């Protein structure tokens, strides 16, 4: 997670392949955006949000 202008966002610089939507870039994403992507792509992001700051 990174703090930008007082707000926390997710960043994932891992490359994507054709299986995991090569057009998706995970820079400055919110919890909601990650959850939606993960639901559509077989649980790609699966982590516990406990103790993490809220996203906008």
N, C-alpha and C positions, 0 to 999 in steps of 0.2 A: 504494500500500500504506500501511496505517496500523498503528501499534504500539498495542495495547490490552492492558493488564495484562501486559506483557512478551511478548506473542505478536503476530506479524505477520499481517495479513489484507488481502484485496483489497476495494476499494471502487470501484464504477463508478456514478456518478450519472446516466448517460445514460438518457433515457426509453426505454421499450420500446414497440413497436407490436404489433399482432396477429400479425404474422409471427414475431416473436421473443419469444413468451410474455410477455404484458403483466403476468402475475402474479409474474414473477421479479424480485426485488430483490437487487442485488449489493452488499450491505453486510455486512462481516465474513464474507467467504467464503474458503474454503481452496482450495488448488491442486486438490484432488480434486473439490470442488464445481464449480469453474469448468470443469474438463476434462469432467465429466459433462454439464453444461449445453451446452458447446460441441459435444460429440459428437451430442447430440440436436437441435441447431439449426444444422446446417450449418457448423460451424467458427466460430461467433460470436466466440469469443476465440481468437486465434491469435498467441501471442507466445512469445518465448524466455525461459525461466525462469532461464537462466544468470546467475549473479551476484546473484540475488534471494534474500532470506531465506526460509527454510522456513516453512510455515504449520503450525498445529497439526493 
